[in-house]
Amino acid sequence: MSINTASVNPTDHITKPLRVVVLVSGSGSNLQVLIDAMQAGELPIEIVGVISNRDDAYAITRANDAAIPVAILSHVANGKRMGIQTFEKHASDQLKAWQPDLIVLAGFMRVLSAAFIDNAPAPMINLHPSLLPAYKGLDTHQRAIQAGERHHGCSIHVVTAELDAGTVLTQALLEVTQKDTTDGLQARVQKLEHQLLPWTVALLAKGVLSLNHDQTHNPQSTFLPTLPLKLYLDS
């Protein structure tokens, strides 16, 4: 693996730990990568909470094993699945209580409203399994194979009201082979995700990248690299 921006060193500009909240819906493999890096001292972050919109998500077990607070917002008291407005109200209250510096959507499968995003106490980033702006939405691996793409990968972007349309911060990519199946390509891309997410969070935590729209007061603003930054997987 190599980084195509030699001037970027995510070990520089170490600051206090970045308070991170992770939103999940499934197995939480990317959450586990962040937990492992945090516990190993490889990332200057503190995961202060996890929000799951599913009560059967294995990510909950991962968070519990790491003694990270979890808010499960899947069903209301009568057993019905929680609607998006109710979810957003409870999630907003929880985020305000935790006061994160960064909100990470990692395998989170609900579309959030513009009001929720705009009123969140911290910027949000999302991990998406394609090389945006190509293949927004679902079934990205199958669509990439059917289109005969030579390259595929994953992106981390700023969350906005328009689905998968915010500024792309980083991408990781690989070559698609004739032998790739949808499941096989998904597995290969997931390996990229496990590299891209901690790398991107490190860049944000250490000031190499900024999510601040007004960067005139940011001492790093003169040196911010052209986006997106890319990771290439040697194969």
Beta strands, then each sheet from edge to edge (+ up, - down):
strand 1: 2-3
strand 2: 18-24
strand 3: 45-52
strand 4: 70-72
strand 5: 102-105
strand 6: 124-128
strand 7: 151-158
strand 8: 168-175
strand 9: 229-232
sheet 1: 1+ 9- 8- 7+ 6- 5- 2- 3- 4-
end
